[in-house]
Amino acid sequence: MKERICLVCRRRDVASNRIRVARVDGEFFVDRVGNMNGRGAYVCVSCIPSAIKKKSLNRSFKTNVPPNIYEELLALTENL
């Protein structure tokens, strides 16, 4: 299994334990399956609130990530 690093806590774990946000042709998606094309950033479920607070995805993608992506990530944490 491929290991991925969380962009908040910087810990390594298998990709299946992370949530991936992908940028494909300038649009952002929460990649629940983890196989979309494009640039991706991985976040632990437990680190999502910190990622939202720090706007870590903006830093990772070097652009402003739409607020709906952060809202979708927050909704994922509420469902768990």
Buried (B, 14 or more C-beta within 10 A) or exposed (E): EEEBBBBBBEEEBEBEBBBBBBBEEEEBBBBEEBEBEBEBBBBBBEBBEBBBEEEBBEEBBEEEBEEEBBEBBEEBBEEE
